[in-house]
Amino acid sequence: MKRLSLLALPAGLLLAAGAQAQSSVTLYGIVDAGIAYVHNAQNASGQNQSTLVKFSSGNLSGSRWGLKGTEDLGGGLAAVFQLENGFNIGTGVLGQGSREFGRKAVVGLSSGTWGTVTLGRQYDPVVDLVQGLTEDNYFGGVFATPGDLDNYDNSLRVSNSVKYVSPLFAGFQVEALYGVGGVAGATGSGQTYSFGAAYANGPLSLGAAYFYANGGNTTTTANVRTWTSSSDSLFNTVINAGFASAKSIQIVRVGGQYVIGAATVGAAYSNTQYANDTFSAFSSTAKFNNGSVFFNYQITPALRTGVGYNYTSLTGPSSAHYNQVNLGADFALSTRTELYALAGYQKASGNTLNASGKVVSAQASIGSYGVNSGTNSQEVAVVGIRHKF
């Protein structure tokens, strides 16, 4: 084969080669699949309670693939980007509302001294700074708040947003995000903003954040609001479907964890409020308070187990209570591949609102699994495999 001398390359190609040497692009992903058994699941008519056995994609982690990269601009400054696609491995269907890069799509600038600014579709500070301190970080959304009503399992992202992430200062880090509503003459319509802080020192990690999203001014022919915000909605199950016409979502979340040898203990609290106005189908602000605790133990370098408890109460237009317990275990076959088993039980009591604003008996729906029970209790068991690349 004939060698090509660098001396023979045009000057433009030499410059391109030099730029490429200071840049990097990484392809990565997670493929997660399992089989799930659900006791008490609504059938196609949405009325009867049935036993459900289903193929389940994304149990520990949402299945995804992505590209991320950096370009060194000199002086400690770098250009960064990340594109991340979510999909259902059982069907191949795109996730996050069939968006090609629905999980994340950002571009920005990063400095070790001044921090990072990104623009695009991305996670808010509640997810970045608090979610990693909960059991969701270890065993996925089955452990999440019922219906993921407080975004415990990052069911929502914020589109058309700009985010700032500070460098670490003695274990402290802060974040702020603003999502543009994009409505002419109504700056606040559809806007989202969020901010938070975190601290980590040895075995102790703490985080706290605030999130607010305006639901927009779009209404149906019945003059009831439909959610048109820079933020995705959280109204995915019977837990909070009755508040889908909310004027706004407000979330305050705090969490912490402590590592003691092979054990990790953690606790979190959230207050979520769905505010109403004249275009809402409910009459007063719905307030959900949630508390959760978990305990994990690394039995061997390959085997980890965990148990969690989650309590949620609803006050405002109705009163309901949800008690949920979960178990999890995973076994690492390698640094990239693991087998897992998950289980959950939830009991609901009291009353809530349905999608028409009518008071109904509270139904169970475990974590962010997204299956309505049709009754006041539900059990879920899942076994599966996760591979990272």
Backbone hydrogen bonds, N-H to C=O, Kabsch-Sander energy under -0.5 kcal/mol:
donor,donor_aa,acceptor,acceptor_aa,energy
5,S,3,R,-0.6
8,A,5,S,-1.4
9,L,6,L,-1.1
14,L,10,P,-1.7
15,L,11,A,-2.1
16,A,12,G,-2.1
17,A,13,L,-2.5
18,G,14,L,-2.1
19,A,15,L,-2.2
20,Q,16,A,-2.4
21,A,17,A,-1.6
22,Q,18,G,-0.6
22,Q,19,A,-1.1
23,S,20,Q,-1.7
24,S,70,T,-2.2
26,T,68,K,-3.4
28,Y,66,G,-2.2
30,I,64,R,-1.9
31,V,387,H,-2.8
33,A,385,I,-2.2
34,G,56,S,-2.0
35,I,383,V,-2.4
36,A,54,K,-3.0
37,Y,381,A,-3.1
38,V,52,L,-3.2
39,H,379,E,-2.7
40,N,38,V,-0.6
40,N,50,S,-0.9
41,A,50,S,-1.4
42,Q,372,N,-2.6
43,N,48,N,-1.1
46,G,43,N,-1.8
50,S,41,A,-1.9
52,L,38,V,-2.9
54,K,36,A,-2.3
56,S,34,G,-3.3
58,G,32,D,-2.4
64,R,30,I,-2.7
65,W,85,N,-1.8
66,G,28,Y,-2.6
67,L,83,L,-2.6
68,K,26,T,-1.9
69,G,81,F,-2.1
70,T,24,S,-1.9
71,E,79,A,-2.2
72,D,22,Q,-2.0
73,L,71,E,-0.5
73,L,77,L,-2.7
74,G,77,L,-0.7
77,L,74,G,-1.5
78,A,110,S,-2.2
79,A,71,E,-2.5
80,V,108,G,-2.6
81,F,69,G,-1.9
82,Q,106,V,-2.2
83,L,67,L,-2.9
84,E,104,K,-3.1
85,N,65,W,-3.2
87,F,63,S,-1.7
88,N,93,V,-2.5
89,I,87,F,-0.7
91,T,88,N,-0.6
92,G,88,N,-3.4
95,G,86,G,-2.7
99,R,95,G,-1.3
99,R,96,Q,-0.6
102,G,99,R,-1.0
103,R,84,E,-1.2
104,K,84,E,-1.5
105,A,121,R,-2.6
106,V,82,Q,-2.6
107,V,119,L,-1.7
108,G,80,V,-2.5
109,L,117,V,-1.9
110,S,78,A,-2.9
111,S,115,G,-2.3
112,G,76,G,-0.9
115,G,111,S,-2.2
116,T,165,V,-2.8
117,V,109,L,-2.7
118,T,163,K,-2.2
119,L,107,V,-2.6
120,G,161,S,-2.6
121,R,105,A,-2.3
122,Q,120,G,-0.5
122,Q,158,V,-2.2
127,V,124,D,-0.6
128,D,124,D,-2.2
129,L,125,P,-2.8
130,V,126,V,-1.7
131,Q,126,V,-1.2
132,G,127,V,-0.6
133,L,130,V,-2.1
134,T,131,Q,-2.0
137,N,131,Q,-0.5
137,N,134,T,-1.4
138,Y,135,E,-1.5
139,F,135,E,-3.0
140,G,136,D,-1.3
141,G,59,N,-0.7
143,F,140,G,-1.4
144,A,141,G,-1.6
147,G,365,S,-0.8
147,G,367,G,-1.9
148,D,145,T,-3.2
149,L,146,P,-1.3
151,N,148,D,-1.7
154,N,151,N,-1.6
158,V,122,Q,-2.7
159,S,157,R,-0.5
159,S,230,S,-3.3
161,S,120,G,-2.5
162,V,178,Y,-2.4
163,K,118,T,-2.6
164,Y,176,A,-3.0
165,V,116,T,-2.6
166,S,174,V,-2.6
169,F,172,F,-2.6
170,A,168,L,-0.5
172,F,169,F,-2.2
173,Q,198,A,-2.0
175,E,196,G,-2.2
176,A,164,Y,-2.0
177,L,194,S,-3.0
178,Y,162,V,-2.3
179,G,192,T,-3.7
180,V,160,N,-2.5
180,V,178,Y,-0.5
181,G,187,T,-0.5
184,A,182,G,-0.6
186,A,183,V,-1.9
189,S,186,A,-1.2
191,Q,188,G,-1.5
192,T,179,G,-2.0
193,Y,212,Y,-2.5
194,S,177,L,-2.1
195,F,210,Y,-1.8
196,G,175,E,-2.0
197,A,208,A,-2.5
198,A,173,Q,-2.4
199,Y,206,L,-2.6
200,A,171,G,-1.5
201,N,204,L,-2.7
204,L,201,N,-1.8
205,S,257,Q,-2.1
206,L,199,Y,-3.1
207,G,255,G,-2.3
208,A,197,A,-2.4
209,A,253,R,-2.3
210,Y,195,F,-3.0
211,F,251,I,-2.4
212,Y,193,Y,-2.4
213,A,249,I,-2.4
214,N,191,Q,-3.0
215,G,247,K,-3.2
220,T,224,V,-2.6
223,N,220,T,-2.0
225,R,279,F,-3.0
226,T,218,T,-2.6
228,T,215,G,-2.8
228,T,226,T,-0.5
229,S,231,S,-0.5
230,S,190,G,-2.8
232,D,157,R,-2.3
236,N,234,L,-1.7
240,N,237,T,-0.8
241,A,237,T,-1.1
242,G,353,L,-0.8
243,F,240,N,-2.0
244,A,241,A,-1.3
246,A,243,F,-1.5
247,K,275,A,-2.9
248,S,275,A,-0.9
249,I,213,A,-2.4
250,Q,273,Q,-2.0
251,I,211,F,-2.6
252,V,271,N,-2.2
253,R,209,A,-2.4
254,V,269,Y,-2.6
255,G,207,G,-2.5
256,G,267,A,-2.2
257,Q,205,S,-2.2
258,Y,265,V,-2.8
259,V,203,P,-1.5
260,I,258,Y,-0.5
260,I,263,A,-3.0
263,A,260,I,-2.3
264,T,296,N,-2.2
265,V,258,Y,-2.5
266,G,294,F,-2.0
267,A,256,G,-2.2
268,A,292,S,-2.3
269,Y,254,V,-2.5
270,S,290,N,-2.4
271,N,252,V,-2.4
272,T,288,F,-3.0
273,Q,250,Q,-2.8
274,Y,286,A,-2.5
275,A,248,S,-1.5
275,A,273,Q,-0.7
280,S,277,D,-1.9
286,A,274,Y,-2.2
287,K,285,T,-0.5
287,K,315,T,-2.8
288,F,272,T,-3.2
288,F,286,A,-0.5
289,N,287,K,-0.5
289,N,313,S,-2.2
290,N,270,S,-2.7
291,G,311,Y,-2.4
292,S,268,A,-2.4
293,V,309,Y,-2.2
294,F,266,G,-2.2
295,F,307,V,-2.3
296,N,264,T,-2.8
297,Y,305,T,-2.4
298,Q,262,A,-2.5
299,I,297,Y,-1.2
299,I,303,L,-0.9
300,T,303,L,-1.5
304,R,302,A,-0.5
304,R,330,D,-2.4
305,T,297,Y,-2.2
306,G,328,G,-2.5
307,V,295,F,-2.1
308,G,326,N,-2.1
309,Y,293,V,-2.3
310,N,324,Q,-2.8
311,Y,291,G,-2.9
312,T,322,Y,-2.4
313,S,289,N,-2.4
314,L,320,A,-2.9
315,T,287,K,-2.3
320,A,314,L,-1.3
321,H,349,S,-2.5
322,Y,312,T,-2.7
323,N,347,K,-2.5
324,Q,310,N,-2.3
325,V,345,Y,-2.4
326,N,308,G,-2.4
327,L,343,A,-2.4
328,G,306,G,-2.3
329,A,341,A,-2.0
330,D,304,R,-2.4
331,F,339,L,-3.2
332,A,302,A,-2.6
333,L,331,F,-0.6
333,L,337,T,-2.2
334,S,337,T,-1.8
338,E,386,R,-2.3
339,L,331,F,-2.6
340,Y,384,G,-2.3
341,A,329,A,-2.6
342,L,382,V,-2.9
343,A,327,L,-2.3
344,G,380,V,-2.4
345,Y,325,V,-2.5
346,Q,378,Q,-2.3
347,K,323,N,-2.7
348,A,376,N,-3.3
349,S,321,H,-2.3
351,N,319,S,-3.1
352,T,360,V,-2.8
354,N,358,K,-2.4
357,G,354,N,-2.3
360,V,352,T,-3.0
362,A,350,G,-2.4
364,A,375,T,-2.3
367,G,144,A,-0.5
368,S,141,G,-2.3
369,Y,366,I,-1.8
372,N,370,G,-0.6
373,S,364,A,-1.7
378,Q,346,Q,-1.8
379,E,39,H,-1.8
380,V,344,G,-2.4
381,A,37,Y,-2.3
382,V,342,L,-2.7
383,V,35,I,-1.9
384,G,340,Y,-2.2
385,I,33,A,-2.7
386,R,338,E,-2.5
387,H,31,V,-2.6
388,K,336,R,-2.4
389,F,29,G,-2.7
